Amino acid sequence: MAMDARDSKDIIGFKQFYGLSPSVGFLQHHSEEIAKDERDLNFLISQCADLRHVMKSISDILPRESERKHRINIYLHEKEFGCLARSLLFLTIMCETSLAKRERMEIFIDLYANILISSKSDEYMQSVLNELI
C-alpha cells in the first residue's frame, strides 16, 4: 500500500520537535577565518525545530573563541511557538551559571529525552518558564 504525503504527518507527528537529519556545524569549515574576522557575525536559523545545528556550531567554534574579540549572534526563527519555547528553555539550561555542569547536563538530558521527568527537572523547568514568560 502506497503512502502519500498527507499520511506521513500521522507517523512523525504534525509538530516537529526533533530533526531527522544529522547536525550541521555552519561554522566548522571556516573556524580559522571566523576567529580572525573583526566584525560581529550574525546567523539566522529558520525552522530547524531543535538546537542540534546551534549546538554543533558552537562546539566547533569554542576552541577558537579565545582568539575572537567580536560577537557571534545566532538568531532563531520558528513557525511553531512550542519549538521556540523549547529552544529557549534548552539555551537557558546550557547558559545557566548557578548550576554545576553535571546538574545542567542531567536536567538537559532529562527534559530532552524523557517523557517522564524527575521532580528536580520539573522544579527547574517551572522556575525558568516563569522567567521566560
PELINKA-V717011 format. One record per residue. RES is the residue in one letter. PHI is phi in radians with two decimals (NA if undefined). PSI is psi in radians with two decimals (none if undefined). NEAR is the number of other ideal C-beta (glycine too) atoms within 12 Angstrom. Layout:
BEGIN
res=RES phi=PHI psi=PSI near=NEAR
res=RES phi=PHI psi=PSI near=NEAR
END
This chain:
BEGIN
res=M phi=NA psi=2.20 near=4
res=A phi=-1.39 psi=2.57 near=7
res=M phi=-1.97 psi=2.26 near=11
res=D phi=-1.62 psi=3.08 near=10
res=A phi=-1.09 psi=-0.52 near=10
res=R phi=-1.16 psi=-0.56 near=10
res=D phi=-1.33 psi=-0.37 near=12
res=S phi=-1.15 psi=-0.51 near=14
res=K phi=-1.17 psi=-0.46 near=13
res=D phi=-1.25 psi=-0.47 near=11
res=I phi=-1.44 psi=-0.86 near=12
res=I phi=-1.50 psi=-0.55 near=16
res=G phi=1.88 psi=2.74 near=15
res=F phi=-1.57 psi=-0.18 near=15
res=K phi=-1.99 psi=2.16 near=19
res=Q phi=-1.59 psi=1.97 near=21
res=F phi=-1.87 psi=-0.28 near=26
res=Y phi=-2.28 psi=2.47 near=18
res=G phi=-1.39 psi=2.70 near=22
res=L phi=-1.85 psi=0.16 near=15
res=S phi=-2.16 psi=2.83 near=13
res=P phi=-1.14 psi=2.70 near=9
res=S phi=-1.21 psi=2.55 near=23
res=V phi=-2.07 psi=2.11 near=19
res=G phi=-1.53 psi=1.79 near=22
res=F phi=-1.32 psi=-0.03 near=26
res=L phi=-1.92 psi=-0.17 near=32
res=Q phi=-1.11 psi=-0.66 near=21
res=H phi=-1.46 psi=-0.14 near=13
res=H phi=-2.18 psi=0.40 near=19
res=S phi=-1.08 psi=-0.65 near=25
res=E phi=-1.20 psi=-0.72 near=16
res=E phi=-1.14 psi=-0.72 near=17
res=I phi=-1.15 psi=-0.67 near=31
res=A phi=-1.10 psi=-0.59 near=22
res=K phi=-1.54 psi=-0.33 near=15
res=D phi=-1.15 psi=2.31 near=21
res=E phi=-1.73 psi=0.30 near=13
res=R phi=-1.89 psi=2.77 near=14
res=D phi=-1.25 psi=2.36 near=14
res=L phi=-1.89 psi=2.38 near=24
res=N phi=-2.11 psi=2.31 near=13
res=F phi=-2.23 psi=2.36 near=25
res=L phi=-1.93 psi=2.16 near=16
res=I phi=-1.96 psi=2.07 near=31
res=S phi=-1.95 psi=2.18 near=15
res=Q phi=0.91 psi=0.83 near=18
res=C phi=-1.53 psi=-0.20 near=34
res=A phi=1.30 psi=-0.39 near=29
res=D phi=-2.62 psi=3.09 near=31
res=L phi=-1.63 psi=0.27 near=33
res=R phi=-1.06 psi=-0.68 near=25
res=H phi=-1.24 psi=-0.69 near=29
res=V phi=-1.14 psi=-0.81 near=33
res=M phi=-1.11 psi=-0.73 near=28
res=K phi=-1.11 psi=-0.77 near=24
res=S phi=-1.14 psi=-0.74 near=28
res=I phi=-1.14 psi=-0.71 near=28
res=S phi=-1.18 psi=-0.48 near=21
res=D phi=-1.25 psi=-0.61 near=25
res=I phi=-1.62 psi=-0.35 near=31
res=L phi=-0.97 psi=-0.73 near=21
res=P phi=-1.06 psi=-0.44 near=16
res=R phi=-1.76 psi=0.00 near=22
res=E phi=-1.08 psi=-0.51 near=19
res=S phi=-1.15 psi=-0.40 near=9
res=E phi=-1.41 psi=-0.36 near=17
res=R phi=-1.61 psi=2.36 near=23
res=K phi=-1.89 psi=-0.22 near=15
res=H phi=-1.91 psi=2.83 near=16
res=R phi=-1.32 psi=2.63 near=16
res=I phi=-2.04 psi=1.97 near=27
res=N phi=-1.78 psi=2.26 near=14
res=I phi=-2.06 psi=2.11 near=26
res=Y phi=-1.85 psi=2.39 near=17
res=L phi=-1.91 psi=2.37 near=27
res=H phi=-2.19 psi=2.19 near=17
res=E phi=-2.30 psi=2.46 near=24
res=K phi=-1.30 psi=-0.69 near=15
res=E phi=-1.62 psi=2.21 near=20
res=F phi=-1.11 psi=-0.57 near=15
res=G phi=-1.09 psi=-0.69 near=18
res=C phi=-1.15 psi=-0.72 near=27
res=L phi=-1.14 psi=-0.77 near=26
res=A phi=-1.08 psi=-0.72 near=22
res=R phi=-1.10 psi=-0.76 near=30
res=S phi=-1.10 psi=-0.75 near=34
res=L phi=-1.10 psi=-0.68 near=24
res=L phi=-1.07 psi=-0.82 near=34
res=F phi=-1.19 psi=-0.64 near=32
res=L phi=-1.13 psi=-0.68 near=25
res=T phi=-1.09 psi=-0.76 near=27
res=I phi=-1.08 psi=-0.77 near=33
res=M phi=-1.12 psi=-0.55 near=26
res=C phi=-1.69 psi=0.00 near=18
res=E phi=-1.16 psi=2.06 near=22
res=T phi=-1.67 psi=-0.23 near=11
res=S phi=-1.39 psi=-0.18 near=14
res=L phi=-1.90 psi=2.63 near=21
res=A phi=-1.21 psi=2.75 near=11
res=K phi=-0.98 psi=-0.72 near=15
res=R phi=-1.09 psi=-0.75 near=10
res=E phi=-1.12 psi=-0.75 near=20
res=R phi=-1.06 psi=-0.76 near=26
res=M phi=-1.08 psi=-0.78 near=19
res=E phi=-1.11 psi=-0.76 near=21
res=I phi=-1.14 psi=-0.77 near=33
res=F phi=-1.04 psi=-0.88 near=30
res=I phi=-1.11 psi=-0.70 near=18
res=D phi=-1.07 psi=-0.83 near=25
res=L phi=-1.32 psi=-0.53 near=32
res=Y phi=-1.35 psi=-0.64 near=26
res=A phi=-2.01 psi=-0.18 near=17
res=N phi=-1.93 psi=2.56 near=15
res=I phi=-1.41 psi=-0.78 near=8
res=L phi=-1.74 psi=2.11 near=10
res=I phi=-1.83 psi=2.77 near=21
res=S phi=-1.28 psi=2.81 near=17
res=S phi=-1.13 psi=-0.60 near=12
res=K phi=-1.09 psi=-0.80 near=17
res=S phi=-1.15 psi=-0.67 near=27
res=D phi=-1.11 psi=-0.78 near=17
res=E phi=-1.07 psi=-0.77 near=17
res=Y phi=-1.09 psi=-0.82 near=27
res=M phi=-1.06 psi=-0.74 near=29
res=Q phi=-1.10 psi=-0.70 near=17
res=S phi=-1.18 psi=-0.67 near=20
res=V phi=-1.24 psi=-0.70 near=29
res=L phi=-1.09 psi=-0.64 near=18
res=N phi=-1.09 psi=-0.64 near=12
res=E phi=-1.23 psi=-0.71 near=13
res=L phi=-1.25 psi=-0.53 near=19
res=I phi=-1.26 psi=none near=11
END
